[in-house]
């Protein structure tokens, strides 16, 4: 199983910083058998992110794309929009489950617009930007993500 992890954050992208959230997610994916083929920071631009998602899915370079950040209500928060522009089908239950799980800890999650979907046979999932929230969200849904990826490879 192959994965890619991208943080959408223009400031981090311009400063060439690495994402703490992406590092945590990478460790978690490797522990369950994923090979992380790509990880990095992208600017908060819908067209760029959607293009990257489409290219990776259409070339079958990865089976799973995780994003962190840019899932809020501000105009520049484009991760869900990029996902929806690139997905063939949406899987609304994934972000709904993460939001319901996270609601126990903070009401701020009601402002989250994360999405999940499939393009070709690649699963794409938006996660929160903080390392702690992204880790908790992925821990909660990881068994189901592995199941989806394994099922689509058949």
N, C-alpha and C positions, 0 to 999 in steps of 0.2 A: 504494500500500500504506500502510495506516494502523496505527500502533502506540500502545501505552500502556506506561508503565514505572512500577512501584510498588515502593518499599522498605517492607518490613514491619518497623517498629521503633517501639515505643511511646514510648521516651524521645525519639527524634528527632521523633516526631509531636507530643508535648506541648511540646517546645522550639521547634517550628516550624522545625526545621533542614532544610536541603536535603541530599540524599543524594549523596555523591561518586560512588558506584557508578552511580546513575541518570544522572548527568551524562556519565559515560564511555560508558554504553550508548547514550544518546541520540545522541552524536556518531557512534558506529559505525553506528547504524541510518540516520541521515540520509545518511551516505556511500554507502549501498547503495540509496538511493531511498525510504526510509520517511518518511512525515510523522508525527511524534510528536504525537498529538492530546491526550495527557494524560500527566502525569508528576507524581509526588508521593510523599508518605510516608503510610502507613496504620498504624493501631495494630495490634499483634500480637493480633488477634482473628479467629478463624476465620470467624464469621458475617459480620462486616463485609467482610472480604476476599472471601469467596465471593459476597456480594451485589454487590460492585463488579464482579467478573469476570462474573457472570451478566448484569448489566445491560448491560455493554459488549458482550458477545457476542450477547445476545438482540436488541439494537437495531442490531446490525451497525455499531457505531460504530468498531470497530477490527478489524483482521485478525490482530493479534499482541499478546499481553500478556506482558511480561516482569516477573518479580518478582526482587528481591534481598533477601537476609536471611531469617531465621526458618525455616531449613531444617535445623536441627540436631536433636538428640535431647532437648532440654529441653522441658518441658511447654508453655512459651509459644511454642515454635517451631511455628507453625501454617501456614506457607505451603503445604507439600505437602498438608495436610489440607483447606485451603480450595480448592486446585486440584482435588483428588479429589472434593470435594463438589459442584463446579460442572461438571466435565468430563463429557461424554457418553462419551468414549473416551479411554483412556490411551495414551501413546506412551512406553513404558518405555525404549526404546533411546536416546532423547535424553539423559536424565540418566545412564544407564549409560555412555554414551560420554564425557560430560564428567567423570564420576568416574574412569574408566579413564585418560583423558588427564591429569587432575590428580594421580593417584596417583604419577606420576613425580616430582612435586615435594614432596608431603607425604602422609604416611599418615593425617593427620587427616580426609581426605576419606572414609574408611570410616565416619565418623559422620554423613555427610550424607544427608538423606532427600529431596532434591529430586525433583520429579516433572515430567511434561509431559503435556499432553492437549489435546483438542479439544472445544470446546462450539460447537455449530452449525458455523460455518465460521471460528471464531476459534481460533488456536493459542495455548496458554498454557504458559509455561515458567518454572520456578523456577531462579534462578541464585544463587551464593554472595553473601554480604553485602559482602565487601571489594571495592573498586574493581578491584584487581589480579586477583583470582580471577574476578570477574564478567567482566572484559574478556577474560581468557584463555579462559574457558569459551565466551563468545559468539563469539570469533574462530574457535574450533574448529568450532562447529556452524552458524555463520551461513549458509554456502551452502545447507545442507540446510533451514534455517528459511525462507529466501527461496523455495526450491523448493516447500515445502509450502504456503506462503501463496499463491504464484502459482497452483499447481495447484487449490487450493480456490476461487479466485476465478472459475474457468472455469465 
